Amino acid sequence: MIFDYLKYIFSAGNEHDLHSPFLFDFYTKVLKNSETAEAFKAVEALRKSLLKDERTIEITDFGAGSKINKSNLRRIKDIARNSQKSPKLAQLFFRIIRYFNYNQIFDLGTSLGITTAYLATASSAAKVCTFEGCPQTAAVAIQNFEKLGITNVEIITGDLNETLQNQLQQTNQIDFAFFDANHRYEPTIDYFEKCLAKAHEDTCFVFDDIYWSEGMKKAWDYIKCHPRSTITIDIFYVGIVFFRCKQPKQHFILKF
């Protein structure tokens, strides 16, 4: 991964490399926007409390597992430290949802709900469907949503291979989806293809940890080359995909 990061650093461009008005605005107004929102304070205060939480829960993991902790018994403070997206990334997702006024949000991988909270607070009109395989982790996430007063989240617990398809059958479209459930090639492609059936012209998909493993790098290459993926953006930590059929197919590596 160190080699991948060095390659990214030397390849990443900025707004001067963008000629499309859509991409220029996205980069300057969303990707590089450092403005803070009032909602960030409450979510980050909760994060701080979770980083001190000594409670232990038993993890049910349907994904690729953790590279850091192989035990099924984990302290909440360790999950908060190792499994949650950084404030910088979570706040980027918040800005994407707010900028495009997205309403139907899919979050594949709830964990303790910190990132989910950012997705939900970006728009009170939005509905967030978040998926978590582990019942005990989901229970902690529900407590966290209650502490934050978040009411526009539906948490769906169980094996994502089953729950995702069931939820998609009840969904007309997906505006924004964050893929952070299973860091392996086959499941990532499977979830992408299933959600793609509900994507539209203005949909945005974000894929976590695109350099996490060889399998994830292979999955990201597949997604970039997919005929429906017209604009793909690599910011190393995540890959961002748009499906704007009127835009020429282009791939960008951008500074974040």
Salt bridges, closest charged atoms under 4 A:
ASP4 OD2 - LYS217 NZ 3.02
GLU38 OE1 - LYS41 NZ 3.68
GLU44 OE1 - ARG47 NE 2.78
ASP53 OD2 - ARG55 NH2 2.70
GLU54 OE1 - ARG75 NH1 3.47
GLU54 OE2 - LYS77 NZ 3.07
ASP78 OD2 - ARG75 NE 3.02
ASP78 OD1 - ARG81 NH2 2.85
GLU154 OE1 - LYS127 NZ 3.60
ASP175 OD1 - HIS200 NE2 2.70
ASP180 OD1 - HIS183 NE2 3.54
ASP190 OD2 - LYS194 NZ 3.18
GLU193 OE2 - HIS226 NE2 3.68
ASP202 OD1 - ARG244 NH1 3.78
ASP208 OD2 - LYS85 NZ 2.80
ASP208 OD2 - HIS183 NE2 3.55
ASP209 OD2 - LYS85 NZ 3.96
ASP209 OD2 - HIS183 NE2 2.96
GLU214 OE2 - LYS217 NZ 2.79
ASP221 OD1 - LYS224 NZ 3.26
